[in-house]
């Protein structure tokens, strides 16, 4: 058996934090000696050995591990904990021959979750603290679980993930219409937690065509769906296509009309992940928390927050579609205020109001 670990090296020459954490975890468990070679995936260098291996296996996120058996059978692990369990012999896995597609690899079978397992997890985790719910996901999927950070209270999840010392990834939908304060806050979080935040921009051609035809403020007359579809939903679909699971900062109390029934863990019925339709898992660790719980945690833990919160903004999205709320108004009253309550759901959680895609 030959084990290759692929680590990402940043343009600065430093290893990425998640890769360093994975190495530390293996050392702490006495498993580092099981890694026979390290291949570097150099940022912006598609020819580096780690980038080439990732491209062959269809994996875009380091760290990951490739276990090669005599005869060429390969098993791929995108979660350091799953790899640790494998080499400790705690988990039996099947292997596949040769250069099987990533979607059919044994690593995928380890990362997959059956409906029965998911149901049991949802039941067990329903009343657990958010940090435990998030840890459950990170232990299972590692950096293949993406935290959706919108520049508002989702930073709580980033903080909890950082405290867990487990690898994780963070992405943010940069619609191009965020407040300057939000962009500054995103950078504050990046520096504070020493993490990469992948900013997902809309595709240029559809956006240019849309703006050319309808201008920059068509949502006030026609509703937000088309603009959100281009600036949020499509980039989200692209982000999720490379992930096994994602975590959101949704809470039930944010919107009685659209979020009152969200579960702490569920199958995403709208978007497809790396394993294809019906396999993407969505975690909502803060589902049972109230706004007061969230802010108590933010203040108690010294977590940075968007400066707009000091100016009456509660739920923060794009600048033209967000306004401060008055005392006594519901927090979502400041989002798409010109539309009906039942339509005020953003692209990230369109499944809360839309029927599942077949
Ligand atoms: S929130 Fe407003 S500006 Fe942002 S993508 Fe949706 S409609 Fe467009």
Boltz pocket constraint, residues with backbone or C-beta under 6 A from the ligand:
constraints:
  - pocket:
      binder: B
      contacts: [[A, 175], [A, 177], [A, 219], [A, 223], [A, 224], [A, 225], [A, 227], [A, 228], [A, 229], [A, 231], [A, 232], [A, 317], [A, 318], [A, 319], [A, 320], [A, 321]]
      max_distance: 6.0
